[in-house]
Every structure is written in structure tokens, then in C-alpha cells.
Amino acid sequence: MAEKPASIHSAEAAPGRRVRADAQRSLDALLAAAKEVFARSGVDAPVREIAEKAGVGVGTVYRHFPQRADLVAAVFRREVDACAAAAPALAAAHPPREALDLWIERYVEFIATKRGLAAALHSGDPAFEPLPSHRNQRLVPALRGLLDAAAANGDIRSGVDAFDLLNAIGSLYVTVRDDTGAQSARRMVTLLTDGLRYGAN
């Protein structure tokens, strides 16, 4: 009996892998597009605008996210997870203090996204109830690791609470309404983080 060609098994498996990869790319493009559209036009922007930006059909949007709140929550979670994932990557590539500063800049970018979603996130929709907990579970440990490394290196004072620092930075953006306000808030963030050096070893 002739041997079964070795390529048959791989040929059978490959389409499944391609489908999964294509589906993930489609979802990633959709969430990235939704983030941009929400920031520009608000969370009530037409679904068609998001679909066109992502290069997918409107049906694809509704298949992944039957309710608009599901899409808003997914964008928020995606940005939280990306921000958290940046911490170990920066720590591996930069000295402790530089990694901390770069991550705080990344967190400020996240806050800008969050401001675009603010009205929806505070609407009382049950879909958003788990989001504050998700944010704390992911971002507090991410920042804590960077703070501990910088403190151990003598770059900043020890004992800085990651949760408090996240909230302090966030509070500087609560009243931001335009680019001028954002620039002012960014300067205040710089002053705040510069203060971490006070009392360093």
C-alpha cells in the first residue's frame, strides 16, 4: 500500500489555522477601528462607520458584538490589556526609571481612549460593571512591578502605592475637554512623576 503523503495532514489542518488567524485579525481590526471612531465621533457613531474603517461588513460587527455596549466594553478591555502588556516589555528593554516613565506615557494614552468612552462607561449599563475591577487587576500589578524596580535601583522613593498613582494621574484628566487642557494635564503628570524622585536612595 502506498504511503499517505505527509502533506495531507498539514493541508487539512492549515485551513483551520488560517480561519482562526483571519478571524482574529478581523476582530483586532474591528476593535482598533472602533477605538478610533469612538475617539473621533463618540460611542454613538454609526456601526457602518466602524465597519468601513475596519474593512469588514456590518454583519461582522453585530456577529461579534450584538449590543453596542459589548463593543464599547471590548474596546476598553483591549486597551487595558495592551497597557498592562506594555509594562514587562518596557522593563525588558529599558532601565527601570525610563521604563516607568515610558509606561506612564502609555497609561496617559489609555486615559485619552477612556475619555472617549467616558459617557458610556458611566451610563449604568450592566455590561460595564466589571470594567473597573478589570482595570485594577491588570494595571495595578503592571505599575507596581515598574515602581518596585525603579525603587530598588534607587531611581525613586520606595513605598509609592501603584493604585494611588494610577488614580492621581487619572484625576488630572477628569476635567480635560480640549487639547489645551490635555497639554496642561500632561505637564502636571510630569511634575507628579518627577516628585517620585524625592527621598530616593
C-alpha positions as CSV (number, residue, x, y, z in Angstrom):
1,M,0.0,0.0,0.0
2,A,1.4,3.4,-0.9
3,E,2.2,5.7,2.0
4,K,-0.2,8.5,2.6
5,P,1.5,11.7,1.6
6,A,2.8,13.6,4.6
7,S,1.4,16.8,3.3
8,I,-2.2,15.7,3.5
9,H,-2.5,16.1,7.3
10,S,-0.9,19.6,7.2
11,A,-3.1,20.6,4.3
12,E,-6.1,19.6,6.3
13,A,-5.0,21.5,9.4
14,A,-3.9,24.6,7.6
15,P,-7.3,26.0,6.6
16,G,-8.4,25.8,10.2
17,R,-5.4,27.7,11.4
18,R,-5.9,30.3,8.6
19,V,-9.6,30.7,9.5
20,R,-8.7,31.3,13.2
21,A,-5.9,33.7,12.2
22,D,-8.2,35.6,9.8
23,A,-10.9,35.8,12.4
24,Q,-8.5,37.2,15.0
25,R,-7.2,39.7,12.5
26,S,-10.7,40.7,11.7
27,L,-11.5,41.2,15.4
28,D,-8.3,43.1,16.1
29,A,-9.0,45.4,13.1
30,L,-12.6,45.9,14.3
31,L,-11.6,46.9,17.9
32,A,-8.8,49.2,16.6
33,A,-11.3,50.9,14.2
34,A,-13.9,51.2,17.0
35,K,-11.3,52.9,19.2
36,E,-10.5,55.5,16.6
37,V,-14.1,56.1,15.6
38,F,-15.3,56.4,19.2
39,A,-12.5,58.9,19.9
40,R,-13.4,60.9,16.9
41,S,-17.2,60.6,16.7
42,G,-18.3,59.3,20.1
43,V,-19.7,55.9,21.1
44,D,-22.9,56.6,19.3
45,A,-21.2,56.7,15.9
46,P,-22.9,54.6,13.2
47,V,-21.9,51.0,13.2
48,R,-21.3,51.3,9.4
49,E,-18.6,53.9,10.0
50,I,-16.8,51.4,12.3
51,A,-17.2,48.5,9.8
52,E,-15.9,50.6,6.9
53,K,-12.9,51.7,9.0
54,A,-12.1,48.1,9.9
55,G,-12.7,46.8,6.3
56,V,-15.4,44.4,7.4
57,G,-19.1,44.1,6.8
58,V,-21.7,45.5,9.3
59,G,-22.8,41.9,9.9
60,T,-19.4,41.0,11.2
61,V,-19.7,43.8,13.8
62,Y,-23.0,42.5,15.0
63,R,-21.8,38.9,14.9
64,H,-19.0,39.7,17.4
65,F,-20.9,42.4,19.4
66,P,-24.7,42.1,19.3
67,Q,-25.1,45.2,21.5
68,R,-23.2,48.4,21.3
69,A,-22.3,48.1,25.0
70,D,-20.5,44.9,24.2
71,L,-18.3,46.7,21.7
72,V,-17.5,49.6,24.0
73,A,-16.6,47.2,26.8
74,A,-14.4,45.2,24.4
75,V,-12.5,48.3,23.3
76,F,-11.9,49.3,26.9
77,R,-10.7,45.8,27.9
78,R,-8.4,45.7,24.8
79,E,-6.8,49.0,25.8
80,V,-6.4,47.9,29.4
81,D,-4.7,44.7,28.3
82,A,-2.4,46.4,25.9
83,C,-1.4,48.9,28.5
84,A,-0.7,46.1,31.0
85,A,1.3,44.1,28.5
86,A,3.5,47.1,27.8
87,A,4.9,47.0,31.3
88,P,7.1,43.9,31.1
89,A,8.1,44.7,27.5
90,L,9.3,48.1,28.6
91,A,11.0,46.7,31.7
92,A,12.9,44.2,29.5
93,A,14.1,46.9,27.0
94,H,14.9,49.9,29.2
95,P,16.5,50.9,32.5
96,P,13.9,50.9,35.4
97,R,13.3,54.7,35.6
98,E,13.0,55.0,31.8
99,A,10.7,52.0,31.6
100,L,8.5,53.6,34.3
101,D,8.3,57.0,32.5
102,L,7.5,55.3,29.2
103,W,4.8,53.2,30.7
104,I,3.2,56.3,32.4
105,E,3.1,57.9,28.9
106,R,1.4,54.7,27.7
107,Y,-1.1,55.0,30.5
108,V,-1.8,58.6,29.6
109,E,-2.6,57.4,26.1
110,F,-5.0,54.9,27.6
111,I,-6.7,57.6,29.6
112,A,-7.3,59.5,26.3
113,T,-9.1,56.5,25.0
114,K,-11.0,56.1,28.2
115,R,-12.2,59.8,27.9
116,G,-13.7,59.0,24.6
117,L,-15.7,56.2,26.2
118,A,-16.4,58.1,29.5
119,A,-20.1,58.9,28.9
120,A,-20.9,55.3,28.0
121,L,-18.8,53.8,30.8
122,H,-20.7,55.9,33.4
123,S,-24.2,55.2,31.9
124,G,-25.0,52.4,34.4
125,D,-25.2,49.7,31.7
126,P,-24.6,46.3,33.4
127,A,-22.1,45.5,30.6
128,F,-19.7,48.0,32.1
129,E,-19.8,46.9,35.8
130,P,-16.8,44.5,35.6
131,L,-14.6,47.1,33.9
132,P,-13.2,49.0,36.9
133,S,-12.2,45.7,38.5
134,H,-10.6,44.5,35.3
135,R,-8.6,47.8,35.1
136,N,-7.4,47.5,38.6
137,Q,-6.5,43.8,38.3
138,R,-4.4,44.4,35.2
139,L,-2.9,47.8,35.6
140,V,-2.1,48.0,39.3
141,P,0.3,45.0,39.2
142,A,1.8,46.2,36.0
143,L,2.7,49.6,37.5
144,R,3.7,48.1,40.9
145,G,6.4,46.0,39.2
146,L,7.8,49.1,37.5
147,L,7.7,51.1,40.7
148,D,9.4,48.4,42.7
149,A,12.2,48.0,40.1
150,A,12.8,51.8,39.9
151,A,12.9,52.0,43.8
152,A,15.3,49.0,44.0
153,N,17.5,50.8,41.5
154,G,17.5,54.0,43.6
155,D,15.7,56.0,41.0
156,I,12.5,56.8,43.0
157,R,11.4,56.7,46.6
158,S,10.1,53.4,47.9
159,G,6.6,52.8,49.2
160,V,4.7,54.5,46.3
161,D,1.3,52.9,46.0
162,A,0.5,51.9,42.4
163,F,-3.2,52.2,42.9
164,D,-2.9,55.7,44.3
165,L,-0.6,56.8,41.5
166,L,-2.9,55.5,38.8
167,N,-5.8,57.4,40.3
168,A,-3.8,60.5,40.8
169,I,-2.8,60.6,37.1
170,G,-6.3,59.8,36.1
171,S,-7.8,62.6,38.2
172,L,-5.7,65.2,36.3
173,Y,-7.7,64.3,33.2
174,V,-11.2,64.4,34.7
175,T,-11.9,67.9,33.6
176,V,-10.0,67.8,30.3
177,R,-12.1,69.0,27.4
178,D,-9.7,70.0,24.7
179,D,-6.1,69.9,23.5
180,T,-5.1,72.8,25.7
181,G,-6.4,71.0,28.8
182,A,-4.7,67.8,27.8
183,Q,-1.4,69.6,27.4
184,S,-1.8,71.2,30.9
185,A,-2.7,67.8,32.4
186,R,0.4,66.2,30.8
187,R,2.6,68.9,32.4
188,M,1.0,68.1,35.7
189,V,1.7,64.4,35.2
190,T,5.4,65.2,34.6
191,L,5.5,67.2,37.8
192,L,3.8,64.4,39.7
193,T,6.2,61.7,38.4
194,D,9.2,64.0,39.0
195,G,8.1,64.1,42.6
196,L,8.7,60.3,42.8
197,R,12.4,61.1,43.0
198,Y,12.1,62.9,46.3
199,G,13.5,60.8,49.0
200,A,15.1,58.3,46.6
201,N,18.1,56.4,48.0
